[in-house]
Amino acid sequence: MFGDVVHGDEHESVEAKAAWFATLTVEQRLRVLSDMYDLAVALNPSLRRGTDDAGPPGAAVQVVELPAT
């Protein structure tokens, strides 16, 4: 009536999860992503901040440019 409950590792692989996600409709996928975002923000509220705190890169960042040809 409700289907089988499976506890094997083969159902926990990235490939198995991707295959499950591919079976969802667009609306269901958006709902899953929204729920994941809500969970992440609940666990770490600082994720909700925008780019207000973005600043210039530190001195340790080296910018490499190709010579003009």
Number of C-alpha atoms within 10 A of each C-alpha: 3 4 5 6 6 8 8 8 8 11 13 10 11 10 11 13 12 10 12 11 14 11 10 12 10 11 9 12 14 12 12 14 12 12 12 12 14 14 12 14 14 12 10 10 11 10 11 12 9 8 7 6 6 7 7 6 8 7 6 6 8 8 5 6 6 5 5 4 3
